[in-house]
Amino acid sequence: MSWTRHEMAALAARELSDGDYVNLGIGIPTLVANYVDPAIAVTLQSENGILGLGPFPFEGEEDADLVNAGKQTVTVLPGASFFDSAESFAMIRGGKIDLAILGALQVSARGDLANWAVPGALVKGMGGAMDLVAGTRRIVVVTDHVAKDGSPKIVTETTLPLTGTRVVDRIITDRAVLDVTPDGLVLVELAPGETPEAVQEVTDAPLLRSPGIA
Amino acid sequence: MPDNAATRALEDRLHDGMTIAVGGFGLSGIPSELIEAVRDSGVSDLTVVSNNMGVDGIGLGLLLESNQVSTVIASYVGENRLFAQRYLDGDLHVEFTPQGTLAERLRAGGAGIPAFYTRTGVGTSVAEGKPVATFDGVEYLQERAIVADLALVHARTGDTHGNLRYRLAARNFNPLVAACGRVTVAEVEHLVDALDPELVHTPGVYVTQVVVCETSTKHIEQRTTRPREAEGAA
């Protein structure tokens, strides 16, 4: 039994704290907004120049001038602000964004992240991901534990083009939650029905166990 | 060739091999009519600096279709199939630049700063061939400014002094692109005599010429909505 995309998003939403400024990547990370604890106030940043992202608009109220970093039509909440792209990345590079939740192609035991290119296949570009991992205080990756062909995505050494080195703090997959520590990857939570041995089986990098894991 | 304001504005400003910086993010805030005027001019061997390259048949995708672009400096081009094909075939030289680095390169170009240092891209392929320096024990990459021969932007409102005001998130790269051009042409939805000075985003000193858009067509890449019954619940 593994976690669904929505369960992974809900797990990632626990990373958010009251008062945080947060950037959510494209894909599962975008779903995290649906699971934010209503008791906390979090401001979502979109790197095309928005602080204070709201939900999708009602049908008929979409505005071509109001899109998020995934080019989806969005709304803004009271207290929002608009700014240009240099200002947007000044606040990212300047360490003002508390947390970014991103997708991954590969993550290494050291927290190296590869999430923008597969040589020989379609290369789309890194967008804002390299700036986000270089400047954001905490990086959480949400990804399937293995690639579509079954190969491990959590590896001792990355083989794909890097987005950043030693940048990832936590990895949330469909099978487990892992922390990147100076000693290596530590298994901190298992999906229902998973065992440490079964997760290690599909992980290239060696896994340590936190005290709570049997 | 259509005789419209955008075409007339660019008539004597285009030449083969030039560098053109273009505002917008995805299809939001792109100078559509100025891009069409570049297409209609037939100018070729262009270096285009833009965060994205439009989509097939819209925005900068038009210049790819007509084979007018030889080099692209961009951060993300995933929405354009023709681009992918031309790139993989080796017909197009592409310099992938992280989005924040691209924004800052344009800002620096407009601000007379030839280069700057950033953490972004350290230890990645972006760092290849670039000088590295250590400040306070941390390694940074040197990135060069971009100054464009011609800058094309889209604004909500312009005035007869060249001042510009953008709307919502359509601002994005436009102010940076406007500032980095040796010549800057802005298309605007509305032209007024004088904007309220407090409302100006791009001061007129950066803008060579303002043209009024002849159509009001804007494209949405990903139309996402929520159901009406969710009202109040969000």
Interface residues (C-beta under 8 A of the other chain):
Chain A: S46 E47 N48 G49 I50 G54 P55 F56 P57 F58 E59 E61 E62 D63 A64 D65 L66 V67 G70 K71 Q72 T73 V74 F82 F83 D84 S85 A86 S88 F89 A90 I92 R93 D112 L122 V123 K124 G125 M126 G127 G128 A129 M130 D131 A134 G135 P161 L162 T163 G164 T165
Chain B: F25 G26 L27 S28 G29 N51 A74 S75 Y76 V77 G78 E79 A84 Y87 L88 F96 P98 Q99 G100 T101 L102 A103 E104 L106 R107 T118 R119 T120 G121 V122 G123 T124 S125 V126 R156 R167 L168 A169 A170 R171 N172 F173 N174 P175 L176 H201 K218 H219 I220 E221 Q222 R223 T224 T225 R226 P227 R228 A230 E231 A234
